Amino acid sequence: RIGIWGGSYGGYLTAMGLARNSDIFKAGVDYHGVHDWSAFLSEWVGDGAKRYEQGDRDAAMKTAFESSPIASMDTWKSPVLLIQGDDDRNVNFQQTVQLTEDLRKQGVDVEDLIFPDEIHEFLLHRDWITAYTATADFFSRKMAGRSAK
């Protein structure tokens, strides 16, 4: 059994791995990952699309949702550490808040590390150090049963 971690699109892939393959991944750390692609749909498809193309919004919504970790919540069992800045302008901070709430309702072991006034790609060196230290400690506790300290 292995751990999985990543940031941004890697955070999305981490969440997908945990949601769809908790039998393989013992624990994961998700840095500012997307958890619901359908939240971005207004930018991609439909009358008000800012980018990409016009198309069938209902079909696009279905595909976006099914391509999201939240579509596989019922099979997510592995512990996760969610890390994000609350001023993230690439991935809405509410995605982490919602995922945390959903996982807790389901009884999944979830921890959050939130950086106030921090953006998607953390600006402060100390926040990166804190995040990486928390990642190492989380994996040590969840995978080896001990603290990294």
Summary of the structure (lengths in Angstrom):
residues: 149
radius of gyration: 15.9
end to end distance: 22.6
largest distance: 53.2
contacts: 472
relative contact order: 0.17
helix: 46%
strand: 17%
